[in-house]
Amino acid sequence: MSDHTTADSAGAIDYIAVEQSSRFRTLKRTQRSFIFPLAAFFLIWYFVYVLLAAFATEFMAQRVWGDITVGLLFGLGQFVTTFAITMGYVAFANRRLDPIASEIREDLENAQGEA
């Protein structure tokens, strides 16, 4: 099957063919190769925080500076990690995903316009 999308005389696009195209599969594989490892990392990091808070209370209650504790730093680290992951994904998507998605969209628009 060709990677170029065609529309029938009624202007209907064969979205199943688009989904099965090598460019679309590459797009999904590239996205998943970024998302799944990062999601696994974040979930592990989150559950370590929760488990430490539940079972290592003395460790989490250790004061680092003034009233700042290890637990507070870990909790704030969750927010920092969330923002870092978001910024990293946006940069990755802009650099790696958006060009492929734009090509696919342009092909779909051209096929729709030709029909």
C-alpha positions as CSV (number, residue, x, y, z in Angstrom):
1,M,0.0,0.0,0.0
2,S,1.3,3.5,-0.9
3,D,2.1,6.0,1.8
4,H,0.2,8.7,-0.2
5,T,-3.5,9.1,0.7
6,T,-6.2,9.1,-1.8
7,A,-9.8,10.2,-1.5
8,D,-12.7,8.7,-3.5
9,S,-14.9,10.7,-5.8
10,A,-17.1,11.7,-2.8
11,G,-14.1,13.2,-1.0
12,A,-14.0,10.5,1.7
13,I,-10.5,9.7,2.9
14,D,-9.5,6.2,3.6
15,Y,-8.4,6.7,7.2
16,I,-7.7,3.0,7.7
17,A,-5.1,3.2,5.0
18,V,-3.6,6.3,6.6
19,E,-3.4,4.5,9.9
20,Q,-1.7,1.6,8.3
21,S,0.8,3.7,6.4
22,S,4.5,3.5,7.3
23,R,4.7,7.2,8.1
24,F,1.8,7.0,10.5
25,R,3.2,3.8,12.1
26,T,6.6,5.6,12.4
27,L,4.9,8.6,14.0
28,K,3.1,6.4,16.6
29,R,6.3,4.3,17.3
30,T,8.4,7.5,17.8
31,Q,5.8,8.9,20.1
32,R,5.5,5.7,22.2
33,S,9.3,5.3,22.4
34,F,9.4,8.7,24.2
35,I,6.2,8.4,26.3
36,F,6.3,4.9,27.7
37,P,9.8,5.0,29.3
38,L,9.1,8.5,30.7
39,A,5.8,7.5,32.1
40,A,7.4,4.4,33.7
41,F,10.1,6.6,35.2
42,F,7.6,9.1,36.6
43,L,5.3,6.4,38.1
44,I,8.3,4.7,39.7
45,W,9.5,8.1,41.1
46,Y,6.0,8.8,42.4
47,F,5.5,5.5,44.0
48,V,9.0,5.7,45.7
49,Y,7.8,9.0,47.1
50,V,4.6,7.6,48.4
51,L,6.3,4.5,49.8
52,L,8.9,6.5,51.5
53,A,6.3,8.8,53.0
54,A,4.4,5.8,54.3
55,F,7.2,3.5,55.5
56,A,10.3,5.7,56.0
57,T,8.8,8.5,58.0
58,E,11.9,9.2,60.0
59,F,13.9,9.6,56.8
60,M,11.2,11.9,55.2
61,A,11.0,13.9,58.4
62,Q,14.7,14.8,58.5
63,R,15.3,18.5,58.4
64,V,17.5,19.7,55.6
65,W,17.4,23.4,56.4
66,G,15.1,25.1,58.9
67,D,11.6,23.7,58.5
68,I,12.4,22.2,55.1
69,T,12.4,18.3,55.3
70,V,13.4,15.6,52.9
71,G,9.7,14.8,52.4
72,L,8.9,18.4,51.4
73,L,11.8,18.4,48.9
74,F,10.6,15.1,47.5
75,G,7.1,16.5,47.2
76,L,8.2,19.6,45.5
77,G,10.4,17.4,43.3
78,Q,7.2,15.8,42.0
79,F,6.1,19.2,40.6
80,V,9.5,20.0,39.2
81,T,9.6,16.6,37.5
82,T,6.1,17.1,36.0
83,F,7.0,20.4,34.5
84,A,10.4,19.0,33.2
85,I,8.6,16.1,31.6
86,T,6.1,18.4,30.0
87,M,8.7,20.7,28.6
88,G,10.8,17.8,27.4
89,Y,7.8,16.3,25.6
90,V,6.9,19.6,24.0
91,A,10.4,20.0,22.7
92,F,10.5,16.4,21.5
93,A,7.1,16.7,19.8
94,N,8.1,20.0,18.1
95,R,11.4,18.4,16.8
96,R,10.4,14.8,16.0
97,L,6.6,14.4,15.9
98,D,5.2,17.6,14.4
99,P,7.1,17.4,11.1
100,I,5.8,13.9,10.4
101,A,2.3,14.8,11.5
102,S,2.4,17.9,9.3
103,E,3.3,15.8,6.3
104,I,0.5,13.4,6.9
105,R,-2.0,16.3,7.4
106,E,-0.8,18.0,4.2
107,D,-1.3,14.8,2.3
108,L,-4.8,14.4,3.7
109,E,-5.7,18.0,2.9
110,N,-4.4,17.6,-0.7
111,A,-6.3,14.4,-1.2
112,Q,-9.4,16.0,0.2
113,G,-8.9,19.0,-2.1
114,E,-8.4,16.8,-5.2
115,A,-11.6,14.9,-4.6
